[in-house]
Amino acid sequence: MDNTRPSIAIIGSGAVGSYYGGRLAEAGNNVRFLMRRDYHVVRKNGLKVTSPDGNFTLTKPTVFSSSNEIGLVDWVICALKAISIEDARKLVQPCVAADTRIIVLMNGLGLEERFANWFGAKRIFGGLAFTCINRGDPGYVHHIAHGTVTFGHFQNDPVELEKVVALWAQSKVQVSVTPSLLCARWEKLCWNIPFNGLAVAAGGITTDRITGNPDLRNAARSLMEEVIMTGNTDLAAHHEKIRLNRVEIIERLFRLTETMGAYKASTMIDFMEGRMMEIEAMFGEPLRRSEILGISTPQLALLTALLRTLNEQR
Amino acid sequence: MDNTRPSIAIIGSGAVGSYYGGRLAEAGNNVRFLMRRDYHVVRKNGLKVTSPDGNFTLTKPTVFSSSNEIGLVDWVICALKAISIEDARKLVQPCVAADTRIIVLMNGLGLEERFANWFGAKRIFGGLAFTCINRGDPGYVHHIAHGTVTFGHFQNDPVELEKVVALWAQSKVQVSVTPSLLCARWEKLCWNIPFNGLAVAAGGITTDRITGNPDLRNAARSLMEEVIMTGNTDLAAHHEKIRLNRVEIIERLFRLTETMGAYKASTMIDFMEGRMMEIEAMFGEPLRRSEILGISTPQLALLTALLRTLNEQR
């Protein structure tokens, strides 16, 4: 470990946090993991990662079981599940000094707003991971699919964006930046809402069954239309200049999904394994915005109602 | 048995066919049951029915295992599940003489049309049972809830309607008639589509959880709106004079459902017990008509896509 390199707290070391934190540690950064389930195993045996970008093991990662022990850092990467957003403030707080920057590496809409309210907007970034990472046995993480991480700054400050790129520069993680974090969040929802939502409500199916079935494909397409319409109105309401290109996005996302084969969307995996699903950040918040903005989203409303009720049965 | 009374073939002696055929036999009619699963048990032990309108047992019902043995009758009551509609023609055919009348006592839209094409329109009636009847152990049928049966004639002929009322006059079954069979079918779909569909897609829930949850209640209401809009356009296309009254129906059906408590809709029971669900007659045909008629039914389309996919997993 090189102490001239930035210190980084990983808050929420599930699959995503462990993988990206692991890559930053591999690159020589001072990474401190907050762990719960795997704390003892990782202290004893280290963290083992399999990945198409190269397997690696951290034999002695710096792991903690409380944020107070982690202390103040240069960067916080919050990789909690969105269902734990209410816990995020108290878990992140002990690591935040005057100059600490925070990356919200979570799924869904409106999470950066929460962090901005808690810690001030200037320090908040969002990260969108286009990839598939699963936990294995305790201490093991499996990075399944190549894929980049897109970062945006909550206030879309280009100088801040350079800083987040520099953070990852030495690592094996492919990163890109977006000039509009809000637009990137909406664009990701254009995939997540149909392909996570239909996969669950249709009983737990892989994405190829959605693209391959005319009824479900139509449903996915009209869900995308509802999301794009709401997203563009939301972007206008936030005085963003960028808009989602309806035709281009729909075509690209279907083409992309068709290359993915029998892919299990993250919420579908949660559903099949009996875990709570990230419904509010991924469906509830977009639906709330459509209602506030007066956009008609009947399919999103129906799907969200079904998913909330399925989640109550977890 | 009184041989001056009409002869009646019950094609499909599940819960519904056994109960209503049983009531007609109890009233002294010459009833012949086509049975499959319970044939041997009922031959040996009779048919036992529990009901709030009075329990009864047919000690020696006339049961057959093929329609050819039943032979020609005055009335056929077809009480197959709608998923067996493709088998209905060959099961009914051997019982049909020149003057035989046929009652389609099944769930869903468009089934009478099929029978009219096969056997001629003049002899076709539809029956809509507003009740709850379940099979018990072999030879047992449990009539759970009071409720009438509404009959209509495929051509809405009032003289024919008198004949179907006369058929039930001596029985303990409460009947009513509708001046428009098509309107009655659509009205029943106003209940069946939201309360069967949402109950299944939300994971198998009772109807009180739909009326009691604001999201699902809204979804049920807007599904009803889609069904009513499609139904009224379909009624106009069929030159029917009657229309569904949107405000009255929605209010009445919610009020009715709220009195039903933790009710298990029939499709929800099929779903929970792993059986094929009656999706095409109850959802697919209404959706097809909305598409033909150019009515926008986004929630019905989404729900039907989900239910079809769930049905593929049976």
Interface residues (C-beta under 8 A of the other chain):
Chain A: L198 A201 A202 G203 I205 R209 N213 D215 L216 N218 A219 S222 L223 P298 Q299 A301 L302 L303 T304 A305 L306 R308 T309 L310 Q313
Chain B: L198 A201 A202 G203 I205 R209 N213 D215 L216 N218 A219 S222 L223 P298 Q299 A301 L302 L303 T304 A305 L306 R308 T309 L310 Q313
